[in-house]
Amino acid sequence: MTMNDQILQIIIPACGLVSGLIGAYISLQNRALLAEVRRELAELENRIILRINGTYVRTAELKLRDENMHVRIDLLAAELRNRNVAGD
């Protein structure tokens, strides 16, 4: 065996090992990136849902407030009519 053959016997498995390590590193990086993206998507989804729910709650509260205001106005109008009838 020549010196070149011995070097090739060392270099070829070393290249395979380095290639495998690089592949494993890239795979771990991709998993970490994917986990981070999923976490950010979940946070964004929660913020959107909270905003939508808040809008619906505010809309329902405003509708209830509006109905309550109409009832109060109707009661005041009836009270004024009764006073006017009693005053006549």
Steps between C-alpha positions, in 0.01 A plus 500: 500500500627837407482816699226635270285192560533542875404868478198412284393234751494770767361789292204316341341383830582840654313673215202272558510573872524876444218485245281308748577748778418793276172333399409435865584862592286637216215268598515623860508861382196438279312340789584791728391748233178307439425493872558874522276568200226279650528683831475840328201381296325380815562838668372684194193275485429571867532875445266486201243292691517738797449797269205334324343394831558849638326650198202268539481570873518875441234476228271302731563746784421795274180334379391435860589858597303633203195291593527617861521863384184459288314352798606795718398753236162328460448507879590870517266576209216310672571683825487837321172406332353402837610832651352692209171310528494555878581870453215558254 
